[in-house]
């Protein structure tokens, strides 16, 4: 079989679907661990921890490479799924005379294409709300904090400072300006003196806060999307091992159990995050 024929075959598409799907599962775990800081740590500690995590994810060279691999995997996984669905329909243009799909496959298995499309819609919305703002636009403010101390007369004096990498106390005033998203410069001399963090933590908190008029809709949309993701993973996790030929009667049951546990636990924890933020 030629290389071109192999790439066009349904078997090849299933291999790539399986590989990209399992890779995206590992991405989900890493992304979840980072996002859990939104609810496991509170106050200024939680704010600093999440913003430092977001900065690391955006600037670490290795993470940058993995990020591009993730973007490509999402596109490839989606396109490959669409092509597989079309190819399967063309393979049997005339339906069976008698067909009882509920006995031959599970509900998630029969609707993988629909579920995958809904997940892709969620990913696009999620990236527009957070990824674009964090990595491309300049609308996210810098992480800053206020220090208040009493003066000699007992009056409280307050000053806002940028939170920087080397913990410099750089005042947030006209003497300093922000360039390139996070670089801090002296306004008059145009000299870089430090680097701060984008305050993505505050953006996320405000997005799901009751103070946001559309927060309830956002929370419901995210929870529903995680429900859809759970259904997609319910069949997809174990199916990926089967497509790669890694199924065996000795450990099929274990793979199925791990897959179902993953399909429940990971989306559930993702869904809990906006709920807790909203209820605060």
N, C-alpha and C positions, 0 to 999 in steps of 0.2 A: 504494500500500500504506500502511495506517495505521501510526502509530508503534507501537501495541500489537501489531499483526501482525508488524511488523519485529522487535520485541524478542523475539517468540516464535518467530521463524523459525530454522531450523537455520543459515542463513547468518550471521545476527546472532550466534548463539551461537559460531560458529566464529571470527568476528572478535574477540569478547571473549576467547575462549580463547587466541587468538594474541597479542593485546595483553598480557593479564595474564601469559601464559607468558614472553614476551620480557622484560617488566619484571622478573619473578622471576629470570630468567637474570642480569640486571645485579645484582640483589640478591645472588645467589650469589657473584659475583665479589668484591663489596665485603666480604661476610661472610668469604670465604676469605682475603682479604688481611689482615683483622684477626686471624683465628684462626691464621694462619701464624706470628704472633709467639710463639705458645706453644712452637714448636720452633726458630725461627730465632734467638731471643734466649734466653739462659739466665741462671740465677741471679737476683739482685735486679734486674738490668737488665731481664730479660724479664718479671719480675713487675710492675715499675713500668710498663713499656710496655703490657702487656696490660690492666692495671687502669685506666690512663689512657685507653686506647682504649674500654674498656667504659663508663667514666664519660662520655666524649664522646658515645657512641652513645645514652646514656640521658638526657642533659641538653641537648644542642644542639637549639635550636628547629627548625631545618630537618630535622635527622635524626629528630626526633619526628614531624614531618609525614610524612616518607618511611616511617617505621615503621608508621604507621597505614595508609598507602597499601599497604604490603606485607601487613599483616594482612588488609585487605579483599581484596586481590588473591588471596591464598591461598584465602580462603573462596569468592570468586567463581569462581576457577579450578576449585576442587573441585566446587562445586555445578553450575556450567555443564557440567563434564565428565559428571557423573551425568545431568543432564537431556538432554544430547546422546546419551548411550548409550541412554537410555530411548526417546528420540524416534527414533533409528535403528532400534531393535528394533521399534517400533510401525509404522514405515514399511514393514517387510517381515516381517509375522507368520509367513508361510509361507516356509520356507527354500528355496533353489534345489534343483532336482532333482539337479543335478550341481554340486558345489562343491569347488574346490581352492584354499583360501585361501593356501596357501604359495606359489602361483604369482602371486597377485594382490597380495600385500602381505607386508611383513617381519613377523617374530615380534613385535618391540616395537609395531608399528602395530596388530596384532590384539589386544594385551593392554594398551593404553594405560589403560583404565579400571581394570584390576586393579593395574597398576603405580602409577597415580596414587593409588589408595586406600592402597597400602602406604607410599607416600611421605608421605601425610597422617598415617598412624599414626606414622611416624618423627618428623614435625614436632611432633605432639602430645606425644610422649614427650620429645623434645629440649627443648621449651618448659617442660615440667613439671620437668625436671632442672636447667635453667639459667636460662631466661628468667624463670620465676616467682620463683625464689630471688633473682635479681639485681634485679628491678624491683618486686616486690610484697612479698615476705616480708622479715623482718629477721634471718633466720638466718645470713646471710653475715657473717662478722666483718670489722672494719675492717683495712685494710692497715697493718701495723706492722712495725717492725724493731728489732733490739737493737744497742745501742752498748756496747762493752766497752772500758774504759780502766783502766790500772794506777794505783793510788793511791800515796801517798808511801811506803807500806810494801811496795810491790811486789805487793799483792793486787789481783786483777782485779775491778773493780766494773762491773756491768752494769745498764743501764736500757733499758726498752722504750719506744719512741716511736711516735706515729702518723705515717704518711706523709701530708703535707698539700700542698695546692695551692701555697702560698707557701713551702714547705720550712721551716715553723716546727718547732721541736723541742718538741712537746707530749707530755709524759710520759703513758704509759698507766697511770694510777693512779686512785685514788678522788677526786682533785681535779678530774677532768674526766669528762664523760659525753657519750654520742653521742645525738643526736636526729635525727629525720627521715632516718634511714639513713646520712647522711654528715656531718651538722653536728656540730661539736665545741663544747661549752659548758663554762664553769666551773661546777662542781657547786653551790657555795654561793651564787654570785651570779647564776646562770642567765643568763650573758652569752655570746653566741656569739663565739668567738675564732678560729675557723678552719673549714676543711672538708677532709675526707679522702676516701679512696677505699674502696669495698667490695673485699675481696680475692677477686674472682671467679677470679683465676689459681690460687690455692691450692685452691679448690673443684674446678676442672676437673682439676688435677693429681692430687688425691686420688681423684677419681671414677674415673680411668683407671689409677691406680697399683696395683701388685701388692699393696700393703697393704690394698686394698679387696677383700674376699672375692668380690664380684660384678663385679670389674673385667674379668675375661676375658670374661664374658657380655656386658658393656657394649661392649667393643671389638668382639667378633664381631657384635653387633647393629648397631653403627654401620657396620662394614665392609660387612655384607650390605645395609644400607639404602642405602649409596652405590652398591653394585652395581645395586640396583633403580633408583635415581635415574639412573644411567648409561643403563640401558635406556630409561627414560622420555624422557630427553633425546635419545637416538639418533634417535628418530623425531620427537619434538616440536619440536626446534629448526628443522629444515628445513620441517616441516609448517606452522609458524607463518607463515613467509614465503609459502608457497603459499596459505594461507588469506587472507592480506592482499593477494593478487594481485601479489606482488613477485617472482614466479618468471619467469625468462626463460632461453631456451636458452644465452644468452651467459654467464650467471653462475650458472646452477643448479648446475653442478659445483662451483663455488667455495663456494656456500652449503652444499652437502652436505658438502664437505670440512671447512669451518670448524665445522659443526654436529657432525660426528663427532669432530673434535678436541676440541671443547668438552665433548662428552658423555663423553669418556674422561679428559681432563686434570683438569677441575674436581672430579668425584667422587673421582678417584684421590688428588688432593692432600688432600681432606677426609678420606679414609680413612687416609692415612698418619699424620695427626696423632695420633689415639688409639693407633695401633700404636707409634709412637716413644715416646710418654709411657709406655706400658705396659712397653716393653722397657728403659727407663732403669734 
